[in-house]
Amino acid sequence: MVRRYVKAYLSLIGIIAACVGVSVAQGAGWRPALAGMPLYVIVFGGITYQLIREIVNLKKQEREHRASAETKEY
């Protein structure tokens, strides 16, 4: 799970770097790349949301597993 989200965050950094690289290569500097900031924030939020959802689901499954293991003991 951690590996997948590290890749996702690194991919986001790669997207931003590519946009800045193209902007700088065209001679416009890095400031025009800021126009994509809403997209970057949305993608970052989406990755973070999925990460949090997955952590919550894992904790929920762990609790359910422990509860079912406790009932089997009796």
N, C-alpha and C positions, 0 to 999 in steps of 0.2 A: 504494500500500500504506500509506504513512504517513498519508494523508488518511483512510483507512478506520479505522485504529486511533485516530487523534485523535478521530474522531467517536464511536467506541465508548467511549473513556474519558470524553469529554464527556457522553455519554448516561448513563453510570454516575453522574457528578456530578449530572446532572439528576434521576435517580431519587432519589438521596440528598436533594437539595434539595427535591424535591416531598414526600418523606416528612417532612422536618423542617418544611417549610412548613405541611403539614396539621396536624402535631402542635402547632405554635405557634399556628395559627389556631383550634384547638380549645381553646386556653388551657392546654395541658398542658406547654408548654415543649419544649425540644429533647431532653431526656433520654429520654423514651419512644421517640424515633426510634432510639435506640441498640439497641433490641430487634431491629432489622433488620440489625444488624452482621454476623451470620454470612452472611446473603444477600449483603450488599455485598462481603464478603471472597471469597465463592465466585465471584461475577460478575467481580470484579477478577482473581482467579486464572485464570478461564477466558479472559478477554481476553488476559492476559499469556501464558498457555500457547499460545494460538493464534498470537500474535505471534512468540513464540520458535520455534514449529514452522515458521512460514512463512519466517522468516529462515534457519533451518537448511536448509530445502528449497531456498531460493534459492541459498545457498552451494554446496549439493550439485550443483544443476543447473549452476552456473557452473563448478565443477571438471570436471564431465562434459563440458561444452561445450569447455572448454580442452583436455581430454585428447583429445577427438575431433578438434579442430582440429589438434593436434600430430601425430596419426597420419595425417591427410590430407596434411600437408606432406611426409611421406616417401613 
